[in-house]
Amino acid sequence: MSLMLRAAEDTRASRRTAPPTWLLVALACAGQFLVVLDVSVVNVALPSMRTDLGLGVTGLQWVVNAYTIAFAGFMLLGGRAGDLYGHKRMFLLGLALFTLASLGGGLAQDGWHLLVARTVQGLGAAVLAPSTLTIVTSAVPEGPARARAIATWMAVGAGGGAAGGLVGGVLVDALSWRWVLLINVPVGAVVLTGAAWRLVESRARDRRRLDLPGAVLVTAGLAGLAYGIVQTEAVGWTAAVTLVPLFAGLVLIGAFLAVEARTRAPLMPPKLLRLRSVASANTAMFLCGGVMFCTWYFMTLYAQTVLGYTPLEAGLAGIPSSLAVVLGAQLAPRLMRVLGARHVVVLGILVAAVGFGWQSTMTADGSYVTAIMIPGVLMMAGGGLSATPLAALATSGAAPGDAGLVSGLVNTSRTMGGSLGLAVMSTIAAARTAGGTSPEALTDGYALVFRTGGTVLVVAAVLMPAWLPRRTPTD
């Protein structure tokens, strides 16, 4: 009898510790949505922040940059910490930091309060984001089901970035700028409660210690690169405050790679970078992220500064594009079964390139349908189509003990690519306008950005078939 009771208790315990897969994916996607949303949601609130807190131009830039630098700099460390200390634990820690920092930022009474809060938000996001993808890939075995789960994760993340302008516009117009941060608090609390209750802990089986020298070098190197990149918008590429951190970041990354080659338990095992799936997919993610990340930024500027849309109208104008990226990501797994991941990547890049080419024909008096909606739908649908198989390729070749690190690498590639791409494209637009502020001058600058982006995508579509693996377990 006692054996039967013990067996029944074990069965009930296992049921409690084995939540349904859809719930795990939903919790991970909710965390990813918050992380990506906060990259873009503050943009429409910047004028109100400046008025309320007395921030200057530099201060406004750092409201965005503080988050980006902390996010990019700590991502690999956050991914490896999940492998070593548990993905659930890092998910909860990252989300708790993110939520508390959102509360602090929303209640900020001075500019420096807000900047500190945004930095802590970025740190929390860097710990949280790698765990979201690892939870998804760990919950679903390799195959078509995992491809669908990754597609959902990509769609939710892309939707968060796309919805930032709309959500921010609604909150600023209806309430105040503080609610673009405070809205994270109740949502974060709900997700935190659900994750603490239902997520099951997972980590690498070996008891490796954290590679502290490697962690310091890569974090400082990535943060230096991110800092140098974001400085270009204010002072250009030739200023010392840009070149010094860029050079220092590159030196530190080089030192990190040298240390990793000799360390017994490296933070980034060199063998990972020799995996074709990891190296090629992350390179493609970096290039595509560098181009696609600029889309919302310049589309919003075009709508507001040239066509005269309000922030809310600009957000509403992006709804079809937001839906397109979700539909593209959801369609990708079906096409992957027929065409293979590599060909779906190329197809998505080409669809996006057509959208960029169309957008480059914009005029100062363009109509919504032809100047924003149709090209936006093409760009975002192509982005959704390509991102899902790239994430599947990048995570398919790694051992379970490196899952968190690979997830962190995927997020790092996309974030660093986006930051670098925005800096380069902003320079291109500024050089074309040459200080002009008329609608025609601004339109010429934005059009050149989209022509440049389309060219990069076409080159990527030509090169990627030769480098990306032919097949993956999800094909």
N, C-alpha and C positions, 0 to 999 in steps of 0.2 A: 504493500500500500504506500509506504513512504517513498519507494522508487517511482511509483506512478505520480504521486503528488509533486515530487521533485521534477519529473519530466514535464508535468503540466506547467510548473512555474518557469522552467527553462523556455518552454514554448511561448508563454506569455511575454517573457523578457525579450526573446528574440523578435517577437512581433513589435514590441515597443521600440526596439533599436533598429528596426528595418522599415522606415517610413516608405510610402509609395514613391516611385521614381519621379512622378510628375511634381510632387511636393518639393523634392530636393531641387529639381530644375527650376521650379518657380521661385524658391527662396534665393537661389544663386542669381537668377535673372533680375530679381528685385534689387539685390545688392549692386549688380552691374549697372542697372538703370540709374540708380542714384549717383554712382561714380561718374558716369558719362554725362548725365544731365548737368552736373555742376560745372563741367568744363565750359558750357555755353550759356547757361541760364542767367549768369550774372551780367552778360554783355549789355542787355537792354536796360539793366538797372544802374549802369555806371553813371549816367548823368544825374540821377537822383541821389546816388551815394556822394557824388562830388558836392552837390548843393547842401546835403544834410550834414556831412562830416568835414566839409572844407578841404577835400582832397584836391591836390594839384594834378597836372597831367601825369607826372611821374607816379604819384600815388595811385591813380586810376590804373595805370599799366600794371602796377604791382598787385592790385587786387586779383588780376588774372594770372600774372606771372608767378606769384607766390605759390599758388595751387599747382601750376604746371611743373615748376621746378621740383617741388617736394614729391609730386606724383611720379615724375620720370626718374628722379634720382634714387628713390627707395624701392622701385618696383621689383628688381631682381632680388634684392634682399628680402622683400616681403614674400616672394615666391618660394625662395629656399627655406625661409622660416616656417612656412606651411609644411614643407616636406619633413622638416626635422621636429617640429613641435606640435604639429597637428593642424590640418586644414580647417577644421571646425573652430579650433581655438583662435587661429589667425583671422578667420571670418568674423567671429564675435568681437575680437579686439579691434580690428580695423573699422567695423561698423560702429562700435561704441565711440571710438575716437572721432569718426566722421560726424556722428550725430551730435555729440557734445560740442564739437567745434562749430557746427552749424548753429547751435543754440547761442554760443558765444558770439559768433559773427552777427547773427540777427539782432542781438542786444547791444552791439558795439556802440559806445558813446564817443569814440575818438577814432581817427584814422588808423593809428597803430594797433588798436584793439582788433579792427577788422583784418589787418594784414596778418597778425599772429593767428587769428582764427582760420584764415584761408590756408596758411602754411600747415597747421595741424590737420585741416581737412584733407590737404594733399597727402600728408603722411598716412592718415587713416585710409585713404583711397588706395595708396600704394600697397598697403598690407591686405586690404580687402579684395582688390581686383583680381590678383592671381588665384586666390582661393575660389572665386566664383567659377572660373573656367575649370579648375581642377575638380571641384565638386561635381560639375556637369559631366566631365569625361570619366570620373571615377564611378558615377552612379549608373552609367549606361555602357554596356560592353561595345567593343569595336564592331562596326557594321553600319547598316542603314539607320538603325535606331539612334546611334551616337551622332551620325550626320544630321539627323533631324533635331536632336537636342542642341547641338552646336549651332544649327541654323536659328533656333529659337533664341539662344544666348546672343548671337550676332545681331539678330533683328531687334531684340530689346535694347541692346547697347546702342545700335545705330539709331533706333527710334528715340532713345534718350537724348542723343546729340541733336537730332533733328527737331525734337519737341522743345528744346531749350528756349528758343526764341519765342514760341507761342506761350509756353508756360510762364516765362518771365514777363512777357507783355501783359498777359492777363493779370498776374499778381501785382505788378507795378501799377497798372491802371486802376485795378479794383481796390487794392489795399495800400501797400507801400513797398519800397525796395527791400525792406527787412524780410518780407515773406518769401523772397526767392531763396533765402537761407532757412528761415524758420519752418518752411513746409517740409524740410527734411526730418525735422524732429519727430512728429507723430508717425510718419512713414517709417523712419529708421527704428523707432521704438517697437512698432508692430513686427517688422522683419526680424529685429533682434530677439524678440520674445519667441517667435516661431522657430527661428534657427536654434536658439538655446534648448528648446523643447524637443525638436524633431531631428535635427542634424545628428549624424553619427560621426564620431571622431575617426580620422584616418591619418596615417603618417607613414614615412619610410620605416621599414622593419629594422634596418641597422641603426645603431646608436651613435652615428657620427656627430661630432661637435660642429658648431658653426665656424666656418673659416673666417675668423675675425679680420686678418689682414686683407683677404680678398673682399670681404664685405665693405671695409672702410675705403679701399681703393675704387671699387666699382661705383659705390654710392657717391663718393666725392667726384669721380670722373664724369658720371652721368649728370650730376647736379651742375658741374662746371660747364659741360656742353650745353645743357638746357639754359643756364644763365647767360652764356655768351650768345646763344641763338635769340633769346627774347630781347637782348639789348639792341639787336640790329634795328629793330623798328624805331627806336628812339634816336640812336646815334650813328647808325650805319655799320657797314662791315669793316671799315678801316680804322675805327677808333680803338684806342688801347683798351677801353673797358669791354670791348667785344673780343678783340684778338687774344688778350691775355687769358681770360677764362676758357676760350675755345682751345688754345694751345695747351693750357694746363689740363683741361679735360682729356684731350687726346693722349698726353703723356701719362696721365693716371690710368687711362684705359689700357695703354700699352703695358704699363707696369703690372696691372691686374692680370693681363693675359700671361705675362712672364711668370708671375707668382703661381698662377693656377696650373701651369705646366709642371711645377715642381712640388706642389703641395700634395700630401697624402690623401686628404679629404677635401677636394676643392669645392668652392662655392659654385663654380661653373666648370664642370668637367670638360676638358678640351674635346673629348670624344663626341660631345653633343654637337659642337660646331662642325664636326666632320660628317655628321649625318646629313645626307643630301636633302631629306625631307625638311629637316629643321632649318638648315642654312638657306635653301632656296625659298621656302615659304616665308621666312622672316624677311628676307631681302625684298620679296614681292610685297609683303605687308608694309614694309618701310616706304617703298616707292609709291604704292597706291595710297597709303595713309597720307604721305606728303602732298599728294594732289587732291584727294577727296576731302581732307580736313578743311581745305580752303573754301570749298564750295559754299557752305552756309555763311561763312564770314563775308565773302564778296557778294553773294546774292542778297544778303541782308543790307549791305551798304548800298548796293545798286537800287534796291527797292526804296530805301529811305532817303538817300541823299540825291538820287537822280529822279526817281519817279514820284517822290513825295509821299510815300506810305508812312503811316504812323507805326510805332513799334508793334501794336496789336495787329494792324493790317498786314505788316510784314510777316508776323508769326502765322497768321491765318493763310497767307499766300503760300506758305511752305507745307501745308497739310498734304496736298497730293504727293509731294516729294517724300514726305515722311512715310506715307502709306506705301510708296513705291519701293523704298529700301526694305521695308518689312516683307513685302510680297516677293521681292527678289531673293532675300535670304531664305524664305520658306520654299521657294521654287527650286533653289539650288540642289537640295538633297535628291529630288526626283530626277533632275538632269544628270547628277553625278552617277546615278545607277545606270544611265543609258550612255552617257558620253565619257564618264570618268572625271575625276576631280581636276586634272590638268586642263582638259578642254573647257570645262565650265569656268575656270579661272580666266582663260583667254577670252571666252565669249563675254563674260561680264566686263572685262577691261575694254573690249571693243565697243560694247553697248555704251559704256560710260564715255568713251572717247567720242562717239557720235554726239552725245549730249554736250560735251565740252565744245566740240566744233560748232554746234548750233548756238550755244550760249555766246560764243565769241563774235557772233553777228549782231549782238545787242546794239540798240540805238538809244539816244537820249529821250525818245518819245515812244518807246516800245510798249506794246500791249501786254496785258498779264498773260494771256494764253500762249502767245508765241515767244515772249521774252523771258518768262519765268516758269510757267507751269510745264510745258512740254519738255524743254531742255532739262529742267530740274528733275522731272520724272525719269528721263533717260539716264542722267548721271547717277541718281540714287539707286535706280533699279540695277544698273550695272555694278555699282558698289556693293549692293547686297548679294548679287550673284557671285562675285569674285571673293568676297570676304569669307563666306562660309567654307568653301573648299580649301582656302588658304589656312584657316584655323584648323581644319581637319588634318591637312597635310603636316602642319607644324607640330601637332600633338601626337601624330600616329607612330612616330619612330622612337619615342623616348620610353625608358623604363619607368615602371610605376613610381619608383623612388625619386625620380626627377620630374614628375608631373607638375608639381607646383612651380619649379624653376622654369620649365618650358612655357607654362602659362604666363609667368611673369615676363619671359622673353617676348612672347607674342604681344602682350600689352605694351612692353617697352618699345618694341619696333614700331608699333602703330602710333604711340604717343610721341616718340622722338621724331618719327617721320612727319607727323602732323605739325609739330612745333617748327622743325626746320623748313618744311614746305611753306608754312604761313609766313615765316620770316623772309624767305626767298621771294615769294610771290608779292609780298608787300613792297619789297625793294623794286621789283619789276614794275609794279603799278605806279609807284612814286616816281621812278625814272621816266616813265612814259608821260605822266601828267606834268612833270617839271614844275610843280608848284601851282598848277592851274586848279581852280576850284569850280569852274563852270560845269554844268551837267555834261556837256560834250567832252570836256577834258577828262573828267572822271570816268565817263563811259569808255573812252579810248584806253585808259589804264586798266580798267576791269576786263575789257575785251582781250587785251594782250595777255592777261593772266590766264584766261580760259584757253586761248590758243596755245600758250606754253604748256598748260596742264594736259591738253589733248595730245600734244606732241609727245610728252613723256609717256602717256598711256599707250600710244601706238608703238613706241620703241619697246616698252615692257611687254606688250602683246607679241612682238616678234621674238624677243629673247627668252621669255619664260617657257615656251614649249621645249626648248633644248635643255633646260636646267631642272624644271620641276619633275618629280618622279612620275613614271608612267601610270602606276596604279597604287592605290592604298587599300587598307582593309575595309574602307567605307565604300569602295567602288562596287 
